């Protein structure tokens, strides 16, 4: 026997997600944003460059997921694409956080690993995560393109060359759409039949 409160939450959650998808489809920008990122990454990889990606909390998991899918495989076997999740190495993160402060955990890595022609992807649902903003600043200074997966507002939008903007303030729904964006990007790098 199901819990009616639990069932109601599921029904409401699905309705909220469906409404968000309809809203995003009406705006029409989501498709353009994803296509622009795909084109940028195709050019980046074609030129022998790489992607550095980072996020905090759930966004950190999504950054690692994107790196895994691009370095490993999404659906089919294909060549690996150079994508590094900057939040994946706990020794580097704790070293930088201890010696320089948590705000610099990504910017130090971008400074050390990034070069002109690379891409930095920052995931921030608030658009105001200090460590992502500092990494975007260093990326711009070093000639990297900056891509943001974020909400409809926040300072990260000002720093991004391309941004996927999800027009909702509910973090979980925003992250669901960020994951969908990640999967759409991965799909573009699948081998063609």
N, C-alpha and C positions, 0 to 999 in steps of 0.2 A: 504494500500500500504506500503510495507516494505522499510526500509532505506537500500540502497545497501551497505553503509559503515558498518552498523550494521550486515547485513547478511554476509558480507565478514569476519567480526571479528568472527562470530559464526563458519563459515566454516573453517577458519584458526585455531581457537581454537580447534575444533574437530580433525583437521589434526595433530596439534601439540601433542595433547594427544594420538592419535592413534600411532604416530611415537615414542613417549616415551614408550608406552606399548610394542611395537614391540622391541625396544632397550632393555628394561628390560627383556623381554622373551628371547632374544638372549643371554644375559649375563648369565641367568640361576641361578644367586645368590639369586634373590628375593625370589624364592620358598624355598630355603634352609634357608634363613634368617627368613622367617615367620615360617617355621616348627620348627626351633630351639627355637624361642620365645614361640611358643605353647607348646613345650615340657618343657621348663623351667617353664612356668606358671602352667602347670599341676602338676609338681613336687612341686612347691611353694605352691599351694593351698592344695595339698594332704598332705603336711607336716604341715598344719595349719598356714602358713605364708601369708603375704599380699603383695600388689603392691602399691607403691607410684608413681604417675605420675605427670609430670608438663611440662608446656610450656608457652610461652609468645604470646600475641596477638591471631592470628588465631590458633596457636599451643595450646594455653590455651583452646580454645573452643574444640579442638580435644581431649585434655586430659580429659576434663569434659565429653565429649561424650563417650569416652572409659569407664570411671568410671560409667556413667549412664547405659550403656549397660550391664556392668558386674554386677553391684549391682541390677539393675532392671531386664530387660530382653532384649534380642536382637530380637528374633522372638517368641520363645516358653517360657512358664513358666518353670522355673527351679530354683534351689537354687541360692542365691546370692553369688557372689565371692567378697572377700574383696579387693577392689580397691579404693584408695583415691586420688582424684585430688587435689594436693597441692595448685593450683591456684584458688580454688573455694571459699575459705573463705576470704571475703574482710576484715573482722576485723583483722584476723591474718596477712594477707598480709600488711595492712597499719600499723599495730603495729610494725612488724619487719622492714618494710621499713623506718619508722620514727625513730625507736630506733637504728637500726644497719646498714641501707642502703639497697637499692633495690637488690644489688648483693647477699644478704644473705636471701632473702625471702623464698627460697626453702631449702637451706642447713640447716637453723635452724630447719625447720620442719622435714627434714630427720634425723637430730640429735636427735630430740625429739620423733619421731614416729618409726623410722627404727630400725630393729634389724637383727642380723645375720640370714640369710635364707630368708629375704624379697627381693624384687626386686624394683629397682628404674628405671623408664622409663623416659627418657628425650627427649622431642621433640624440635628440633632446626633446622630450615632450613639452617641457616648459619653454624651450628656446633660450633659456638663460643660465644653463649650467656653466659655471665659471671655467671649469677645466676644458670644456668643449669650445667655449668662446676663445680662450687663450690659444688653444690648438689651431683654431681657424685663423687667428691673427698671424701666428707663426707660419702657417701654411701659405697665406696670401703673401707674406713677406718673402718667402722662399720660392714663389712662382708656381705653387700648386693651385689647382682649381678646388673650390670648396663646394661640397654638396651637403645640403641639410635635409634630414628627415625630422620634421618638427610639427608644431601646431600652427595656428593661423596668426600667431604673434610671437614676439620675443626678439631679442637682439641678434640671434643667430641668423634670422632672415636678412638682416642688413649686411652680413658678411658672406652670404652664400651666392655663388654664381648660378646655382640651380637649387631650388627648394621644393620638396614635397610637403605641402601644407595641408594638414588635416584640420578641418574647421569644427573642432569639438574640444571641450576642456576635460573630458573624461579620459584619464590616462590610459585605462585598459582598452578602450575603443580606439584611441589614437594608436596604441601599440599594435592592435590587430591590423589596422590599415597599413602601418609601417611594415609589418611582416608580409602583408599582401604585396606591397610595393617591392620588397626584397625578392619575393618569389617571382614576380613579373620580370624583374631585371635578370634574375638567374635564367628564366625561361628563354630569354633572348640569346643566351650563349649556348643553348642546346644544339647538338649537331642537327643539321637539316636532313630530312629524309631523302 
